[in-house]
Structures are given as structure tokens and as C-alpha cells.
Amino acid sequence: MIFQKFTRHFDANRMAMFLFAGYSAITTVGILLLAARITTIETTTRIIPFGADKEMVVSANGANAAYYKFWGMDIALAMGNLTPYNAKFVEKQVYPLVSSSAYPSVKAGIQSESAAELTNDVVTTFTPKDLYWQPQTGTVFVYGKMNQISPNGRYAGGYNKTYQMQMSIRNGLPHITAIELYSGSPHTLSWYKLHPITKGKS
């Protein structure tokens, strides 16, 4: 009789142990899946900088159009309003955002523009008119008016120019692999449809 009671208790305990082991296994798998999910979640930040009329969304490796346009305009304004006196400052500002392969040509362009202004005794000012983000090619276009002003404030000439930048997002910041400045309207995909012969050329 006692043996039968012991057997029943043993069977109940064994069933409880099996259930406990099963629940533990399920819980462990769940915790591991949750941990894996947490490590792969990409933090997204939403900001509206002063003066901006649209929300900017940025994560470690991506952003919305407003964020790309904001940085494109910021860089175009820095480089388009270059003077011999702020050239070093602009270099330092642009350096963290430009790839190591593109930086030598960007730096050379800044130095060349600075030297030309000293030679010609003028400074340039750039006023953006339009901003374009082309996600298919990862390109920001900043179109505007480039003016040349003499030291006495007299207007020396003006041209419509476009800053074209190849841009992606790395660790929440722009990563620029090319910056190009050319005359005229942005060379978007639509522009190339109307200028098929000049595709690949500026």
C-alpha cells in the first residue's frame, strides 16, 4: 500500500519535473529570441530642427528625404559661401562626413576656390533655390544661385549652379562619397532622359 502511494507520488513528481523542464525550455528559447531581437533593433530618432518645416527621421543606417536634404543644404551652404578666411574651418566641418577616398578631391576643390577668390579679389555666395533627394541613386541635389561679390560689395557676376552629392547614412550621420559642382539644373534621372548623349558627364 505504501509502495503504491510512493509510486503515485513519484509519477506525479516526474510529471511535474517534465512540465517544469518543458516550461523552462520554452522560456529559455523565448528569452534567447527576445535577446536576439533587441540586438537587431535599429534605434530611430525623430527630430525637427529649428527652422525646419518637416520631421526628420534617422536611424543608424537610413533616414527620410528631409534628413538627406537638410545635410545636403548644410554642406552646399558651407562650400558655396567659402572665403579665403573660412576655408580651413569648412575643411574641418566637411572632413568627418566625407569618405577617405573622396576627401582629397573635396579638400583640393576648397583650396582651389579659396586661392581663386584671392587672385580674382572676389568672394562667392550661394543661395539655394531647390533641394532634391533621389533615393534610386542615393543622390542629393542642391540647386541655387552662385554670385561673386567684390570686397567693396559690388556685384561681379552670378550663375545658376548645382551641388550634387552621393550620400548614405552611417551611424546616424551622412557618409558622402562624392561632391560635384556644375552649372545649370540638377542632373537627375529625369534630366538624363532629356539629355541621353551627356549621360555620365557633367
C-alpha angles and dihedrals in degrees: 000000000000089000091054091051090049090050092051091049091047092050091049092048091047091051090048090050091050091049091047091049090049093049090046091052092049091047092048092051090048092051091048091050091048091049091050090049093050092051091052098045111112114218113234122203125198118200139168108199120209110282095016118124097197135058115252118214121195135170132175094281108014146035142183124264094264091060093051091047092049093055093042091055092045093054093043091052092049094049096036094053094048121149131179087254100053099037094103091048092051090049091055092047094050097040099080091050100048125079118248090246093053099039098080092057092043091050091047090051092052092049092045092051091047092051092047091053091053092048095047094038094232139110127216129230125192124202115188118224103173139015125204132185115197107192094183090068101020092243133147119201122197112189122189151118120298112200131186118216127188120226091258089058098255119144111249102178144312139217139180108249139177129212109207119193132183103217140176133164124255121176090345095305132097117267109201120196098176140015120192131179121199141157122264135016126341117285095232125161088266090052091053090054087062094041105039094154093058096049111136092021130092 
